[in-house]
Amino acid sequence: MGASVLIGILITFLVVILVLYLVQRLPLDARARQIAQIIVIIIGIISLLKYLTVF
């Protein structure tokens, strides 16, 4: 049980890092890029909390 939770957290973390990298590559202005990064980070934190059974 503990190993599957750890793997899920690791995969979620890697996906968030990948999406943040891809957002950096988008041809957006700085304000829109910052908003997109904040949204990705919030979604990542919520899904990490799901793995820690907070939700």
C-alpha positions as CSV (number, residue, x, y, z in Angstrom):
1,M,0.0,0.0,0.0
2,G,2.8,2.5,0.9
3,A,4.7,1.8,-2.3
4,S,1.7,2.4,-4.5
5,V,1.1,5.8,-2.8
6,L,4.7,6.7,-3.2
7,I,4.7,5.8,-6.9
8,G,1.5,7.8,-7.4
9,I,3.0,10.9,-5.7
10,L,6.2,10.6,-7.8
11,I,4.2,10.3,-11.0
12,T,2.0,13.2,-10.1
13,F,5.1,15.3,-9.3
14,L,6.7,14.4,-12.6
15,V,3.6,15.2,-14.6
16,V,3.3,18.7,-12.9
17,I,7.0,19.4,-13.7
18,L,6.4,18.3,-17.3
19,V,3.3,20.5,-17.7
20,L,5.1,23.5,-16.2
21,Y,7.9,23.0,-18.7
22,L,5.4,22.9,-21.5
23,V,3.6,26.0,-20.3
24,Q,7.0,27.8,-20.4
25,R,7.3,26.8,-24.1
26,L,3.9,28.3,-25.1
27,P,4.0,31.6,-27.0
28,L,2.1,33.5,-24.3
29,D,2.7,36.8,-22.7
30,A,4.1,36.8,-19.2
31,R,0.9,37.4,-17.3
32,A,-1.0,34.6,-19.1
33,R,2.0,32.3,-18.6
34,Q,2.1,33.1,-14.8
35,I,-1.7,32.4,-14.5
36,A,-1.3,29.1,-16.3
37,Q,1.6,28.1,-14.0
38,I,-0.4,28.9,-10.9
39,I,-3.4,26.8,-12.1
40,V,-1.1,23.9,-12.9
41,I,0.5,24.1,-9.4
42,I,-2.8,24.3,-7.7
43,I,-4.1,21.2,-9.6
44,G,-0.9,19.4,-8.7
45,I,-1.2,20.2,-5.0
46,I,-4.8,19.1,-5.0
47,S,-3.9,15.8,-6.6
48,L,-1.0,15.3,-4.2
49,L,-3.3,15.9,-1.3
50,K,-5.6,13.2,-2.8
51,Y,-2.8,10.7,-2.6
52,L,-2.2,11.7,1.0
53,T,-5.9,11.0,1.7
54,V,-6.7,14.6,2.8
55,F,-9.6,14.7,0.3
